[in-house]
């Protein structure tokens, strides 16, 4: 395992130290705190690096940040920022259309 650079989260005022881990074989994973994690998915890194899956999200507050549209999911916020930074840091990021902005709909599903 390897620690990545600390990330500051303005909404909470907390600093998080991400830790990157790797398993040789897939193992069951689950959210440790359902109040913090909506769901857990396995997404191949090649899908995340694919420029067709990259976009930016427009939060109702006006904030624009990194996002990914993969496997029918919109990944945004802390998770997308972490993935985007990791792709950049490892040199796996490829040019993508940074003008593609997806409005974030925070209305609860019925």
Phi, psi and omega in degrees: 000154182218134176280143176256170179301145178302146177238131177269134180250099183306319183300325182259342185075014181260155172250131183245137174256102179290145177236126181265127178234164181216137175245138178291324178237145177301138177231157178298137176229153179206162177291132177283328180225100182302341176287339182255335186232119182288317182197164180238133181222149172263122179229125180295140182301329179296325177294319181291326180280344181296121181305332180294340182261357183265145177199184172237152181248141177255111178282148178306337179286348183104347178295135175242126182218174182293153177204165178222137172249104182221143175049038180076009181250150168251110180263123184215186176068215183305315183299313180294321178298319179295313180296315180300314178297322179294316178300317178297312185297324182273354181077020181264351180291140177241154179305138180216166184282093182288353177275352179282108183242128180254122177293137181272125178258108182263011178292133178296142177285146180265000000 
